[in-house]
Amino acid sequence: MANKNIRSLSYRKELDDNLFENITALSKKKVSSKEFHNLAKRFMIDDSVVIGTASFYDFLRPENQEKKVHVCNGTACMVAGTQDQLTEKLSTLVDADKIGHVPCLGHCHKNNAFLYNNHTYSAHSIEALEKIISDTPALENTYYIGSSSTPILTSKIENITEFYTLFESYIKHPEKVIEQLKQSNLRGRGGAGFPFYFKLDAVLKENETQKYIVCNADEGDPGAYSDMYLMEHQAHKVLFGMLIAGKTVGANTGVLYIRGEYPNSIRKIKQAIKQLEDLNLLQHFRFKIIRGQGAYVCGEETALLNSIEGLRPEVRVRPPYPAQYGLFGKPTVLSNVETFANIHWILKHGGAAYAALGNGKSTGTKMVSLDSYFNRPGMYEIEMGTPLKSVIEEYGKGFKSEIKALQIGGPLGGIVPIHKVKDLTLDFESFTNHGFLLGHASIVSIPNHFPIIKFIEHLLEFTADESCGKCYPCRIGSHRGYEMLKKAQNESYKIDRQLFNDLIETLELGSLCALGGGVPLPIKNALQYFEDELKEYFK
């Protein structure tokens, strides 16, 4: 009930005088507690709400305010083994206490990644680092881009005005939009694979004057950079999808929550919105960008909504679902970047044409991120149902070194031993049926020399660090699992397998969201397929 009241008070100022953005601005100015008190008073909320929110985010915490450089410690950079040397080189140019860390910067294809002065870089030499630190050049994050069949998401937009004329065919017929999306069987590309048309239909039926469209662009999965590609290279496909979704359900506002670790994505989306304004193509619809401040849990849809509202980004108990009770308690269509980007092609070519791609249940195409262990790393648009072996060999051109497993779908995705690749096709059903997860379809390669015990220790440490803390299984269980694995490697201690299994089961069944509930999947995969490698750490 307390959060409902605070949510209502935050809604009074809504997005033009947004509580979260106010908290962010004060935190970065390093003002006195009196300023935070005045903000709380202006919003008629308790000081604890403002301070509690400010202290949650990595970029807003006082201990991180003095950091000048943030080195990526994401999974892809970790297994590549580049970051310790990068930190050493940076420490010759920047005071060591000015160097912090950040989970993932979307440079998984070449590693050596860091964030400096609101730009992201990969630099392999001290000479390159010196130039970056002295000049802060605006360098593009470049990588190979390919497609396996019909280029839905990777095709170029030749004329922006012409691209948006499709809007006129559907403006007065919202039921046509929903029908085409239903025929297409477009499923959410954020990981859950939920039918997208259902969200539009549910929000359309809600009898509220204020509704919202929210794009979850908080792509925090280490190894994934597909949303980053779409925002930086295909911004208008994302914006069109949000715009037509808004007009379909009766929403006049679209919010893009973009992670702060993607500063260039924020710049590119701002430029695209400005183009729409200049070309008078907004159709009385407004866009608002909210910049995330470093919290992986904001990728969970209800935590993201809380964040926009200025509350601590803790996961909400559902029901009610966002379609009924979303942003500021109003009906909200919430989906991820790639889902919205598909809509234009579907409406232009028809839902049946989209459904003809794929395998029937998993239709259309999927963006796939390949890391630096591939001979041709980059971003690939692959038709659903394509054999995973083809993705690796035909598009990624195989591996640069010996690989024993792939983690697919981010830190909560399954660990696929290399011998299982031949059994999988790129679709939701194949991965689920074999005990894995497609998720964002990001691929992080685990080389032969990298210990699996270190990998699953990293996953539990990541979960413990990123937990919102609301539920005990995730908050405490992830810490306990991390401690057990660390102790088994550094002391004369053997893990009790039954105790460890019970811990994993508690995380899986007792966690409120997929952060604590999802990390058991890769751990169970590791225990199943790499038992010989792990057995020395267990009783």
PAKOL-476345 format. One line per field, with one value per residue (C-alpha): residue number from 1; x, y, z. Coordinates in Angstrom, 1 decimal. Example, Ala and Ser with C-alpha at 12.3 -4.5 7.8 and 13.67 -1.06 7.14 Angstrom:
! residues 2
k c(1:2);
east c(12.3:13.7);
north c(-4.5:-1.1);
up c(7.8:7.1);
//
This chain:
! residues 539
k c(1:2:3:4:5:6:7:8:9:10:11:12:13:14:15:16:17:18:19:20:21:22:23:24:25:26:27:28:29:30:31:32:33:34:35:36:37:38:39:40:41:42:43:44:45:46:47:48:49:50:51:52:53:54:55:56:57:58:59:60:61:62:63:64:65:66:67:68:69:70:71:72:73:74:75:76:77:78:79:80:81:82:83:84:85:86:87:88:89:90:91:92:93:94:95:96:97:98:99:100:101:102:103:104:105:106:107:108:109:110:111:112:113:114:115:116:117:118:119:120:121:122:123:124:125:126:127:128:129:130:131:132:133:134:135:136:137:138:139:140:141:142:143:144:145:146:147:148:149:150:151:152:153:154:155:156:157:158:159:160:161:162:163:164:165:166:167:168:169:170:171:172:173:174:175:176:177:178:179:180:181:182:183:184:185:186:187:188:189:190:191:192:193:194:195:196:197:198:199:200:201:202:203:204:205:206:207:208:209:210:211:212:213:214:215:216:217:218:219:220:221:222:223:224:225:226:227:228:229:230:231:232:233:234:235:236:237:238:239:240:241:242:243:244:245:246:247:248:249:250:251:252:253:254:255:256:257:258:259:260:261:262:263:264:265:266:267:268:269:270:271:272:273:274:275:276:277:278:279:280:281:282:283:284:285:286:287:288:289:290:291:292:293:294:295:296:297:298:299:300:301:302:303:304:305:306:307:308:309:310:311:312:313:314:315:316:317:318:319:320:321:322:323:324:325:326:327:328:329:330:331:332:333:334:335:336:337:338:339:340:341:342:343:344:345:346:347:348:349:350:351:352:353:354:355:356:357:358:359:360:361:362:363:364:365:366:367:368:369:370:371:372:373:374:375:376:377:378:379:380:381:382:383:384:385:386:387:388:389:390:391:392:393:394:395:396:397:398:399:400:401:402:403:404:405:406:407:408:409:410:411:412:413:414:415:416:417:418:419:420:421:422:423:424:425:426:427:428:429:430:431:432:433:434:435:436:437:438:439:440:441:442:443:444:445:446:447:448:449:450:451:452:453:454:455:456:457:458:459:460:461:462:463:464:465:466:467:468:469:470:471:472:473:474:475:476:477:478:479:480:481:482:483:484:485:486:487:488:489:490:491:492:493:494:495:496:497:498:499:500:501:502:503:504:505:506:507:508:509:510:511:512:513:514:515:516:517:518:519:520:521:522:523:524:525:526:527:528:529:530:531:532:533:534:535:536:537:538:539);
east c(0.0:2.9:4.3:0.8:0.6:4.1:3.4:0.3:2.4:5.1:2.4:1.4:4.6:4.7:7.5:8.0:9.2:10.3:11.2:13.9:15.6:15.5:17.1:19.8:20.6:21.0:23.1:25.5:25.8:26.8:24.5:23.8:21.1:19.0:18.6:17.3:14.9:13.6:13.0:11.1:9.0:8.2:7.0:5.2:7.1:9.4:13.1:13.8:12.2:14.6:17.7:16.7:16.5:19.7:21.7:20.6:22.2:25.9:26.4:24.7:26.4:28.8:31.7:31.4:31.0:34.8:35.4:36.6:36.9:34.7:36.2:33.8:33.7:31.0:31.1:32.4:35.3:36.0:36.4:38.5:40.9:41.6:40.5:43.3:45.8:43.5:43.2:47.0:47.5:44.7:46.3:49.4:47.2:44.5:44.8:44.0:41.3:39.5:39.0:35.7:33.8:30.7:28.8:28.7:29.3:28.2:31.8:31.6:32.9:36.3:36.6:39.2:36.0:35.7:33.5:35.1:33.6:30.2:31.7:32.5:35.7:37.8:41.5:44.3:47.4:48.7:49.0:45.2:44.5:46.6:44.7:41.3:42.1:43.6:41.1:37.9:37.1:33.6:34.4:31.8:31.4:31.9:31.3:30.2:26.5:24.9:21.6:20.6:17.4:14.8:16.4:13.6:15.7:18.9:17.5:18.3:15.6:16.1:13.6:12.3:9.1:8.2:8.9:6.3:3.6:2.6:1.1:-1.8:-3.0:-3.6:-4.4:-8.1:-8.1:-6.5:-8.1:-6.1:-2.8:-3.7:-5.0:-1.7:0.4:-1.7:-1.3:2.5:2.8:5.5:6.7:8.6:12.3:13.4:13.6:10.2:8.7:5.2:2.8:3.0:-0.4:-1.9:-0.4:-1.9:-5.3:-5.3:-4.3:-6.8:-9.6:-8.7:-11.0:-8.4:-7.7:-4.0:-2.0:1.7:4.0:7.3:10.3:12.7:16.1:17.9:19.8:22.0:22.8:26.6:27.3:24.2:24.4:21.4:19.3:22.3:22.6:18.9:19.0:22.2:21.5:17.7:16.3:13.2:12.1:12.0:10.2:7.7:6.8:6.2:4.2:1.8:1.4:0.5:-2.1:-3.5:-4.2:-4.9:-1.6:0.0:3.3:6.2:9.1:12.4:14.4:17.9:20.8:23.4:26.1:24.9:25.5:25.8:22.4:20.9:22.4:21.2:17.6:17.5:18.6:15.9:13.2:14.4:14.1:10.5:9.8:11.5:9.6:6.3:5.8:5.0:1.2:0.6:2.6:5.5:8.7:10.6:14.1:14.9:18.6:19.3:21.9:23.4:21.1:20.7:17.4:15.8:15.7:12.8:9.7:8.2:11.5:12.0:8.5:9.4:12.7:11.0:8.6:11.6:11.0:13.7:13.7:12.3:10.3:6.5:4.3:2.0:-0.9:-1.8:0.3:1.5:-1.3:-3.7:-1.5:1.8:3.6:2.2:-0.5:-1.8:-2.3:1.0:2.3:5.8:8.2:11.8:13.6:13.7:10.0:9.0:11.5:9.7:6.3:6.8:7.8:4.8:2.3:3.9:4.2:1.4:1.4:1.1:4.4:6.2:4.6:6.0:9.5:10.6:9.1:5.5:5.7:8.9:8.3:10.3:14.0:16.2:19.1:22.1:25.3:28.5:31.5:35.2:36.0:34.3:36.4:33.7:32.2:29.3:25.6:23.5:19.8:19.0:15.7:14.1:14.6:18.1:20.4:22.7:25.6:25.0:25.0:28.4:30.0:28.4:27.9:30.4:33.0:33.8:36.0:39.5:40.4:39.1:35.7:34.1:30.7:28.5:26.4:23.4:20.8:22.8:23.9:20.6:20.8:21.8:25.4:25.4:28.3:29.8:28.7:25.0:25.2:24.3:21.0:19.7:17.9:17.5:14.0:12.3:11.1:14.3:16.2:13.5:13.1:16.8:17.0:18.5:17.2:17.2:16.7:18.4:20.3:23.6:26.5:29.4:32.1:33.8:37.3:38.8:41.2:38.6:37.4:33.7:33.8:35.1:32.3:29.4:31.1:30.9:27.2:26.3:28.5:26.8:23.3:24.3:25.6:22.6:19.8:17.2:17.1:13.3:13.1:15.2:16.0:17.7:19.3:20.7:20.8:23.0:25.5:25.6:26.2:29.0:30.6:30.5:32.1:34.8:35.6:35.8:38.5:40.6:40.3:40.3:36.5:34.2:30.6:27.8:26.0:22.6:23.0:24.0:21.1:18.7:20.1:19.6:16.1:15.2:16.5:14.6:11.2:11.3:12.6:10.1:11.7:14.0:17.2:17.2:14.9:17.0:20.5:20.0:19.6:23.2:24.4:22.4:23.7:27.2:26.7:25.1:27.6:30.8:30.6:34.1:35.6:33.5:33.6:36.8:35.0:32.1:32.0);
north c(0.0:2.4:2.1:2.7:6.0:7.0:6.0:8.3:11.2:10.7:10.7:14.2:15.4:12.5:12.7:16.4:16.8:13.2:12.0:9.6:12.2:14.7:12.1:11.4:15.1:15.7:12.6:13.7:17.2:15.7:18.1:18.2:16.0:19.2:19.2:15.6:16.6:19.5:17.2:14.8:17.6:18.9:15.5:15.0:11.8:10.6:11.3:7.6:7.1:9.5:8.4:4.7:5.2:7.2:4.6:1.7:2.5:1.9:5.3:7.2:5.7:8.2:5.7:5.7:9.4:10.0:7.3:8.6:5.3:2.2:-1.0:-3.7:-6.9:-8.6:-12.3:-12.0:-9.7:-12.0:-15.2:-13.3:-12.4:-8.9:-6.7:-7.1:-5.9:-3.1:-1.9:-2.0:0.1:2.6:2.9:4.5:7.2:7.6:7.3:3.8:5.0:6.7:3.4:1.6:-1.3:-1.8:-5.0:-4.9:-2.2:-4.1:-4.5:-8.3:-8.8:-7.2:-6.9:-4.5:-2.4:0.6:3.6:7.1:10.6:9.3:7.2:3.5:2.2:-0.9:-0.2:-2.8:-0.6:2.0:4.4:4.0:4.5:7.7:9.2:8.3:9.7:12.9:13.6:11.6:10.9:9.8:6.4:4.2:0.7:-1.3:-5.0:-7.3:-7.3:-10.2:-11.8:-15.4:-14.8:-12.0:-8.9:-7.6:-5.9:-5.3:-3.8:-0.1:2.6:4.6:7.4:8.2:10.1:7.3:4.7:6.4:6.6:3.1:4.7:6.1:2.7:1.7:4.9:4.4:0.6:-0.5:-3.9:-4.4:-3.9:-6.5:-8.9:-8.8:-9.1:-12.1:-13.8:-13.1:-14.9:-12.3:-13.3:-11.0:-10.9:-10.0:-13.6:-14.8:-15.3:-14.0:-13.3:-9.6:-9.0:-10.1:-7.1:-4.7:-6.3:-6.3:-2.6:-1.6:-3.1:-1.1:1.9:4.5:7.9:7.7:4.8:4.3:2.5:1.5:0.2:-1.9:-0.9:-1.9:-4.7:-5.8:-9.4:-9.6:-10.9:-9.3:-6.2:-6.7:-3.9:-1.6:-2.4:-1.6:1.6:2.8:1.6:1.0:3.6:4.4:0.8:0.9:4.3:3.3:0.2:2.2:4.9:2.5:0.5:3.7:4.8:1.3:1.1:4.9:5.9:9.3:8.7:6.3:5.9:4.4:3.2:3.0:1.7:4.3:2.0:2.7:6.4:6.3:4.5:7.4:9.9:8.1:7.7:11.4:12.3:10.0:11.6:15.1:14.0:13.0:16.4:18.2:16.2:16.6:12.8:12.4:12.3:14.0:11.3:12.1:10.2:10.4:8.9:7.8:7.1:4.1:4.5:1.0:-1.8:-5.1:-5.8:-3.0:-5.4:-7.0:-5.2:-4.2:-3.1:-1.0:0.7:1.4:2.9:5.3:6.3:7.2:4.2:1.6:-0.8:-3.7:-6.4:-6.1:-9.0:-10.0:-9.9:-7.2:-7.1:-4.0:-4.2:-3.4:-1.6:-0.4:2.9:5.2:2.5:3.1:0.4:-0.1:-2.0:-3.0:-4.8:-4.8:-3.1:-6.0:-6.7:-3.2:-3.1:-6.0:-4.3:-2.2:-5.1:-7.2:-4.4:-3.7:-7.3:-9.0:-11.2:-14.3:-13.5:-13.1:-16.4:-18.1:-17.5:-19.8:-23.0:-22.1:-21.7:-19.5:-17.2:-14.5:-13.8:-13.4:-11.1:-13.1:-11.6:-13.5:-12.8:-12.4:-16.1:-16.4:-16.0:-13.5:-12.0:-9.6:-9.2:-11.6:-11.7:-15.4:-17.0:-18.9:-22.6:-22.4:-25.1:-23.6:-25.4:-23.3:-20.1:-21.0:-22.4:-20.5:-17.1:-17.0:-18.9:-21.2:-20.5:-19.0:-21.5:-24.6:-24.0:-26.4:-24.7:-21.7:-19.6:-18.5:-16.0:-14.0:-14.8:-16.6:-18.6:-22.2:-23.5:-25.5:-28.0:-27.9:-31.5:-30.4:-27.7:-30.2:-31.0:-27.4:-25.1:-21.3:-21.2:-21.0:-24.6:-26.3:-24.6:-25.2:-28.9:-29.5:-27.8:-24.4:-20.9:-18.8:-15.5:-12.6:-15.2:-13.8:-16.3:-16.2:-18.8:-20.6:-21.7:-25.0:-23.4:-21.5:-23.4:-24.1:-23.6:-20.0:-19.5:-20.5:-18.6:-15.5:-16.1:-16.3:-13.3:-11.3:-12.3:-11.4:-8.0:-7.2:-8.5:-5.9:-7.5:-7.7:-11.5:-13.6:-16.5:-14.3:-11.8:-14.4:-17.6:-16.1:-14.9:-18.2:-20.1:-17.7:-18.1:-21.9:-22.0:-19.5:-21.4:-24.7:-23.3:-21.5:-23.6:-27.3:-27.4:-29.6:-28.6:-30.8:-31.6:-32.1:-28.7:-27.1:-28.7:-27.5:-24.0:-24.0:-25.3:-22.6:-19.9:-21.4:-21.8:-19.0:-16.0:-13.3:-12.8:-14.4:-13.0:-15.4:-17.8:-18.1:-18.5:-22.1:-23.1:-22.6:-24.0:-27.2:-27.4:-27.1:-29.8:-32.1:-31.7:-30.9:-33.2:-34.6:-31.2:-30.1:-33.2:-32.3:-29.4:-31.5:-34.2);
up c(0.0:0.8:-2.7:-4.2:-2.3:-3.3:-6.9:-6.9:-5.5:-8.1:-10.8:-9.8:-11.4:-13.9:-16.5:-17.0:-13.5:-12.9:-9.4:-10.6:-12.8:-9.9:-7.6:-10.2:-10.7:-7.0:-6.5:-9.2:-7.8:-4.5:-2.6:1.1:2.8:3.0:-0.8:-0.7:2.1:0.0:-2.9:-0.8:0.7:-2.8:-3.8:-0.5:0.3:3.1:3.0:3.1:-0.3:-1.9:0.0:-0.5:-4.2:-4.6:-2.6:-4.8:-8.1:-9.0:-10.7:-7.9:-4.8:-3.1:-3.3:-7.1:-7.6:-8.0:-10.5:-13.9:-15.8:-15.5:-16.7:-18.0:-15.9:-17.9:-18.6:-22.2:-21.2:-18.1:-20.1:-22.7:-19.9:-21.2:-18.3:-15.8:-18.3:-19.4:-15.8:-15.4:-18.5:-17.4:-13.9:-15.6:-17.0:-14.3:-10.5:-9.5:-7.0:-10.0:-11.8:-11.1:-12.8:-14.8:-15.7:-19.6:-22.2:-25.3:-26.6:-26.2:-29.8:-29.1:-25.2:-23.6:-22.9:-20.6:-20.1:-20.0:-20.1:-21.3:-24.2:-24.5:-25.9:-26.7:-26.6:-27.0:-26.8:-24.4:-27.3:-28.1:-24.4:-24.2:-27.1:-25.6:-22.1:-23.6:-26.4:-25.7:-29.4:-30.3:-31.7:-33.2:-31.8:-35.0:-35.7:-38.5:-39.2:-41.2:-41.9:-42.7:-44.7:-44.9:-43.3:-41.1:-38.5:-40.4:-43.6:-44.2:-44.0:-47.2:-46.5:-43.0:-44.1:-46.5:-43.7:-41.4:-44.1:-43.2:-40.1:-42.1:-43.1:-39.5:-37.7:-37.7:-37.4:-34.1:-34.5:-37.7:-35.9:-33.3:-35.9:-37.9:-34.8:-33.7:-37.1:-37.0:-33.6:-32.7:-29.2:-26.8:-27.7:-24.1:-23.1:-21.9:-25.4:-24.4:-27.4:-28.0:-29.4:-26.1:-24.3:-26.8:-26.6:-22.8:-22.6:-25.4:-23.2:-20.1:-19.5:-18.6:-20.1:-19.4:-20.8:-21.5:-23.9:-22.2:-24.1:-21.9:-23.3:-20.1:-22.0:-19.0:-20.1:-20.4:-23.9:-25.4:-27.6:-30.0:-28.4:-28.6:-32.3:-32.9:-31.0:-32.7:-36.3:-36.5:-34.1:-36.3:-36.4:-32.6:-32.4:-35.1:-33.1:-30.0:-31.9:-33.6:-30.3:-28.6:-31.2:-31.2:-27.4:-26.8:-25.3:-26.0:-24.3:-25.0:-22.5:-23.4:-20.4:-21.7:-19.6:-18.6:-19.9:-23.4:-23.8:-27.6:-27.8:-25.8:-28.2:-31.3:-30.0:-29.1:-32.6:-34.1:-31.9:-33.0:-36.6:-36.0:-34.4:-37.3:-39.9:-38.0:-37.8:-34.1:-34.5:-31.2:-29.4:-27.1:-26.4:-23.1:-22.5:-19.0:-18.5:-16.2:-13.5:-13.2:-11.9:-13.7:-12.0:-13.9:-16.8:-14.9:-16.1:-12.8:-11.3:-14.4:-13.8:-10.1:-11.3:-13.7:-10.8:-8.5:-6.2:-5.3:-8.3:-6.4:-8.2:-7.7:-6.8:-9.7:-10.4:-11.2:-14.4:-16.1:-18.7:-15.9:-13.4:-14.9:-15.0:-12.3:-11.8:-15.3:-18.1:-19.8:-22.8:-21.8:-24.2:-25.2:-28.1:-30.5:-30.1:-31.1:-34.0:-35.7:-35.9:-39.0:-41.2:-39.9:-40.7:-44.1:-45.3:-43.2:-40.2:-42.3:-44.1:-40.7:-39.5:-42.6:-41.3:-38.5:-37.4:-36.6:-32.8:-32.9:-35.9:-37.6:-37.1:-34.0:-33.4:-32.2:-30.5:-31.1:-28.8:-29.5:-29.5:-32.9:-36.1:-37.3:-34.2:-34.6:-34.8:-36.9:-37.8:-38.0:-39.0:-36.2:-36.4:-37.9:-36.6:-33.9:-35.6:-38.7:-36.7:-35.3:-38.5:-41.4:-39.8:-36.9:-39.0:-36.1:-33.1:-32.7:-30.0:-28.3:-26.6:-24.2:-23.6:-24.6:-22.3:-24.3:-23.1:-20.6:-17.0:-16.4:-19.6:-19.9:-20.2:-23.4:-23.6:-27.1:-27.9:-27.4:-30.1:-32.8:-31.1:-30.9:-33.3:-32.8:-31.2:-27.9:-27.9:-28.9:-26.1:-23.5:-24.4:-24.0:-20.6:-21.8:-22.5:-25.7:-23.9:-25.7:-27.9:-26.8:-27.0:-24.6:-25.3:-22.4:-23.5:-22.5:-20.1:-18.1:-15.0:-14.8:-11.0:-11.7:-14.2:-11.9:-9.0:-11.2:-12.0:-8.3:-7.4:-10.2:-8.9:-5.3:-6.4:-8.6:-6.4:-5.5:-2.0:-1.8:-1.5:0.9:-1.4:-4.0:-1.6:0.9:-1.3:-4.0:-1.4:0.3:-3.0:-3.9:-0.5:-0.7:-4.2:-3.2:0.0:-1.8:-4.1:-1.5:1.6:2.6:2.3:0.4:-0.5:0.7:-2.6:-0.9:0.8:-2.4:-4.3:-1.6:-1.9:-5.7:-5.4:-2.9:-5.3:-8.2:-6.4:-3.9:-5.8:-6.9:-10.3:-12.9:-11.3:-8.4:-10.1:-13.3:-12.1:-11.0:-14.6:-15.7:-12.4:-12.9:-16.5:-15.2:-12.5:-15.1:-18.0:-16.1:-13.2:-13.7:-13.6:-10.5:-8.4:-6.6:-4.9:-3.5:-0.8);
//
